[in-house]
Amino acid sequence: MELVEMKKDEVYCDSNIVSKRFGIKHAYVVRNIRQVKEDLDNLRVTTNHPKVITEERVYRGNKYTAYLMNREFFSLLAMRFKGKKAFEWQVKFNHAFYEMERHILQTELNKQDVDFLNIRHVGKIERKAETDIIKQFVEYATEQGSKNAKFYYKHITNATYKALGLMFQKKPKLRDSLNIYEISELILAERLARQSLQKYMELGRNYKDIYESVKEDLLRFATGMRLSITENK
């Protein structure tokens, strides 16, 4: 579950997600949101004015009214929640806001960057090659008795992102919002995942073992990249 989302070119967080992460009942979060909004009503509006909007949503089959808060409004709300856990999630949410804003800015810069556009094209070709191998792996796992092999497209992608420390996001698309170094690293990692899948299938290994080995290969790759960067500083 993503901590923040982009809506109409602005970053928001959902009151329901705040409730889940802070371990506080949604009704209590909403009550505090309304109080913050009431306290703000008499203030002069500025360009960075705290903003909250409502939207009807569904979570696990249950309908609820979501209060979507921008960073400024969330910061005012979060100050009302006390305790170690609350502080830890304040930090995580603020980091998520920062990262999403960074990705939005990077996406706009990338649209005008010829070098990025060229390497992004290479990345699409590499990704297609990887998904072709994952398709073979899905068929391989199914033949060995897997009932949910189709989810390996998602699992292997998530394992790659996790190894590289990337945060999955739908909008803007993660791959369009990376810088040249990050997209290059992702291309190499996906190439490694493809080669590992192919190698382990040729050895006839069990599909579950193959998946675990691919994850280990990705983690070793990412660790090696980080060590290389540290040594070159």
C-alpha positions in Angstrom: 0.0 0.0 0.0 1.5 3.3 -1.1 1.7 6.0 1.5 1.1 8.8 -0.9 -0.4 9.3 -4.3 -0.6 11.9 -7.0 -3.9 13.6 -7.9 -4.2 16.5 -10.3 -0.5 17.2 -10.2 -0.3 17.4 -6.4 0.7 14.8 -3.8 -1.8 13.6 -1.2 -2.1 11.0 1.5 -5.3 9.1 2.3 -6.8 9.4 5.8 -7.6 5.6 5.8 -3.9 4.8 5.1 -2.9 7.3 7.9 -5.3 5.5 10.2 -3.9 2.0 9.3 -0.2 3.0 9.6 -0.6 5.1 12.8 -2.8 2.4 14.4 -5.6 4.9 15.1 -9.3 4.4 14.3 -10.3 6.2 11.1 -13.2 8.0 12.9 -10.6 9.5 15.3 -8.4 10.6 12.4 -11.4 12.2 10.7 -12.4 14.0 13.8 -8.9 15.5 14.1 -8.9 16.4 10.3 -12.2 18.3 10.8 -10.7 20.1 13.8 -7.6 21.1 11.9 -9.7 22.3 9.0 -11.9 24.4 11.3 -8.8 26.0 12.9 -7.6 26.9 9.5 -10.8 28.4 8.2 -10.0 31.9 9.6 -6.4 31.9 8.3 -5.4 33.9 5.2 -5.0 31.5 2.2 -1.4 31.3 0.9 0.2 29.5 -2.1 1.2 26.7 0.3 -2.0 26.6 2.2 -2.8 23.3 3.8 -5.4 21.5 1.7 -7.8 18.6 2.3 -10.4 17.2 -0.2 -12.9 14.3 0.2 -13.5 11.4 -2.1 -15.7 8.3 -1.8 -13.5 5.2 -1.9 -13.6 1.4 -1.3 -11.2 -0.5 0.9 -11.5 -4.3 1.0 -15.1 -4.1 -0.1 -16.1 -1.4 2.4 -17.0 2.1 1.3 -15.7 5.1 3.2 -15.1 8.8 2.8 -11.4 9.4 2.2 -9.9 12.7 3.3 -7.0 13.4 1.0 -4.4 15.7 2.5 -1.5 17.5 1.0 1.9 17.6 2.8 1.1 20.9 4.7 -2.2 19.6 6.0 -0.8 16.2 6.9 2.0 17.8 8.9 -0.5 19.8 11.0 -2.6 16.7 11.6 0.3 14.5 12.5 1.4 16.9 15.2 -1.7 16.0 17.1 -0.8 12.3 17.4 1.7 11.4 20.1 3.9 8.5 20.9 6.9 6.7 19.4 4.9 4.9 16.7 3.2 8.1 15.6 6.5 9.8 15.3 8.0 7.0 13.3 5.1 7.2 10.8 5.3 11.0 10.6 8.9 10.6 9.4 7.9 7.8 6.9 5.0 9.8 5.5 7.1 13.0 5.1 9.8 11.0 3.4 7.1 9.5 1.0 5.9 13.0 0.2 9.5 14.1 -0.5 10.2 11.1 -2.7 7.0 11.5 -4.7 7.7 15.2 -5.3 11.2 14.4 -6.4 9.9 11.8 -8.8 7.4 14.3 -10.3 10.1 16.9 -10.8 12.5 14.2 -12.3 9.7 13.0 -14.7 9.4 16.6 -16.1 13.1 16.9 -16.5 13.4 13.5 -18.2 10.9 14.6 -20.9 13.5 17.0 -22.3 16.6 14.9 -21.7 17.7 13.1 -24.9 20.2 10.9 -23.0 17.4 9.7 -20.7 15.0 9.1 -23.5 17.6 7.0 -25.4 18.3 4.8 -22.3 14.6 4.6 -21.5 14.1 3.1 -25.0 16.8 0.5 -24.3 15.1 -0.2 -21.0 11.8 -1.0 -22.8 13.6 -3.5 -25.0 15.3 -5.1 -22.0 12.0 -5.3 -20.1 10.3 -7.0 -23.0 13.1 -9.6 -23.0 12.7 -10.1 -19.3 8.9 -10.5 -19.5 9.3 -13.1 -22.3 11.5 -15.2 -19.9 9.1 -14.7 -17.0 6.4 -16.0 -19.3 8.5 -19.1 -19.8 9.0 -19.4 -16.1 5.3 -19.1 -15.4 4.7 -22.0 -17.8 7.6 -23.9 -16.2 6.2 -23.3 -12.6 2.7 -24.3 -13.8 4.0 -27.6 -15.2 5.6 -28.3 -11.8 2.2 -27.8 -10.0 2.1 -24.1 -9.2 -1.5 -22.8 -9.0 -0.6 -19.1 -8.9 2.4 -18.9 -11.2 0.9 -15.9 -13.1 1.8 -13.8 -10.0 5.5 -14.2 -10.7 5.4 -11.3 -13.1 4.6 -9.1 -10.1 6.8 -10.9 -7.6 9.9 -10.8 -9.7 9.4 -7.1 -10.5 8.8 -6.3 -6.9 11.9 -8.3 -5.8 13.9 -6.2 -8.3 12.5 -2.9 -7.0 13.1 -4.0 -3.4 16.7 -5.0 -4.0 17.4 -1.6 -5.6 15.5 0.3 -2.9 12.9 1.7 -5.4 9.4 2.6 -4.3 6.7 1.3 -6.6 4.3 3.9 -7.9 1.6 4.0 -10.5 1.6 7.8 -11.2 4.0 9.1 -12.4 5.2 5.8 -13.7 8.3 4.7 -11.7 10.5 4.1 -14.8 9.7 7.5 -16.2 10.7 9.2 -13.0 14.1 7.7 -12.4 17.4 9.5 -13.1 19.8 8.1 -15.7 21.9 6.3 -13.1 18.8 4.6 -11.5 17.3 3.5 -14.9 20.7 2.1 -15.9 20.9 0.2 -12.7 17.3 -1.1 -13.2 18.2 -2.3 -16.7 21.2 -4.3 -15.4 19.1 -5.8 -12.6 16.4 -6.9 -14.9 18.9 -8.4 -17.3 20.4 -10.3 -14.4 16.9 -11.6 -13.3 16.3 -12.8 -16.9 19.7 -14.5 -17.1 19.2 -16.2 -13.7 15.7 -17.4 -14.5 17.0 -18.9 -17.8 20.0 -20.6 -16.2 18.1 -22.1 -13.3 15.3 -23.4 -15.5 17.9 -25.1 -17.8 19.3 -26.8 -14.7 15.8 -28.2 -14.0 15.4 -26.8 -10.5 12.2 -26.5 -8.6 10.3 -23.3 -9.4 10.2 -22.2 -5.8 14.0 -22.6 -5.4 14.5 -20.7 -8.6 12.5 -17.7 -7.4 14.4 -17.6 -4.1 17.7 -17.8 -5.9 16.8 -15.0 -8.3 15.9 -12.8 -5.3 19.3 -13.6 -3.7 21.1 -12.8 -7.0 19.3 -9.5 -7.2 20.3 -8.6 -3.6 23.9 -9.5 -4.2 23.9 -7.4 -7.3 22.4 -4.4 -5.5 24.8 -4.8 -2.6 27.8 -5.0 -5.0 26.6 -1.8 -6.7 26.4 0.0 -3.4 29.8 -1.2 -2.3 31.3 -0.1 -5.6 29.8 3.4 -5.2 31.2 3.6 -1.6 34.7 2.6 -2.7 34.8 5.1 -5.5 33.8 8.1 -3.3 
